[in-house]
């Protein structure tokens, strides 16, 4: 569908896909590794971030790393909560 529009010179959503760079992928992979260390509240302990730093190194500072990992974690938690609420609404 989009290819036909593109051939006709039309703008499509494919024209606006951001390019993924290495650092974005690196942080997501770090998050996927660290999520296994989440505590009962769902938070990744700061001590686990420090261990990750010692074992794998970082892109940027530790403060930046912690902020990005916790932002990814918070965003995912919000998404899960919305999805759970949708399921509850379907059942109710």
Beta strands, then each sheet from edge to edge (+ up, - down):
end
